[in-house]
Amino acid sequence: MGRRVREDVTARMPGAEEQELLRIGAEEPVFCLERIVLDGADRAIQADLITMPAQRQRLRYELRMG
């Protein structure tokens, strides 16, 4: 069971294959989201890499403190 998630989000210009798969032009940047889900012992139990057209996205994060 996941207990913690770590995400890194970066932006860059897409490669030719990404342009074709996402149906976007070379001038439209993409977001790359790397997500690692960790269990209670801080062991990685899931890893995701998501590439998405930046202008069609909204990223929202809600965090509990304490």
C-alpha positions as CSV (number, residue, x, y, z in Angstrom):
1,M,0.0,0.0,0.0
2,G,1.3,3.4,-0.9
3,R,2.1,5.8,2.0
4,R,4.0,8.6,0.2
5,V,4.2,10.0,-3.3
6,R,7.1,12.0,-4.8
7,E,6.6,13.9,-8.0
8,D,8.9,15.9,-10.2
9,V,7.4,18.0,-13.0
10,T,9.6,19.5,-15.8
11,A,8.8,21.2,-19.0
12,R,10.6,20.8,-22.4
13,M,10.0,20.8,-26.1
14,P,8.7,17.5,-27.5
15,G,10.5,15.1,-29.7
16,A,9.2,14.0,-33.1
17,E,7.6,10.8,-31.8
18,E,5.9,12.7,-29.0
19,Q,4.6,15.3,-31.5
20,E,3.0,12.5,-33.5
21,L,1.5,10.6,-30.6
22,L,0.2,13.7,-28.8
23,R,-0.9,15.4,-32.1
24,I,1.0,18.6,-31.3
25,G,3.4,20.9,-33.1
26,A,7.1,21.2,-32.5
27,E,6.6,24.6,-30.9
28,E,4.2,23.4,-28.1
29,P,6.0,22.4,-24.9
30,V,5.2,19.3,-22.9
31,F,5.1,18.6,-19.2
32,C,6.9,15.5,-18.0
33,L,5.7,14.2,-14.6
34,E,7.7,11.6,-12.8
35,R,5.9,9.9,-9.9
36,I,7.3,7.5,-7.4
37,V,4.9,5.8,-4.9
38,L,6.6,4.7,-1.7
39,D,5.4,2.2,1.0
40,G,5.7,2.7,4.7
41,A,9.4,1.6,4.6
42,D,10.2,4.1,1.9
43,R,10.5,1.4,-0.8
44,A,9.4,2.3,-4.3
45,I,6.3,0.3,-5.2
46,Q,5.2,2.1,-8.3
47,A,6.9,4.4,-10.9
48,D,5.1,6.5,-13.5
49,L,6.4,8.7,-16.3
50,I,3.7,10.9,-17.9
51,T,4.2,13.2,-20.8
52,M,1.4,15.7,-21.7
53,P,0.9,18.8,-23.8
54,A,1.5,21.7,-21.4
55,Q,-1.1,24.1,-22.7
56,R,-4.0,21.6,-22.1
57,Q,-3.1,20.8,-18.5
58,R,-3.6,22.1,-15.0
59,L,-1.6,20.6,-12.2
60,R,-3.0,20.9,-8.7
61,Y,-1.4,19.7,-5.5
62,E,-3.0,19.5,-2.0
63,L,-0.7,18.7,0.9
64,R,-1.4,17.9,4.5
65,M,1.1,19.5,6.9
66,G,1.8,17.9,10.3
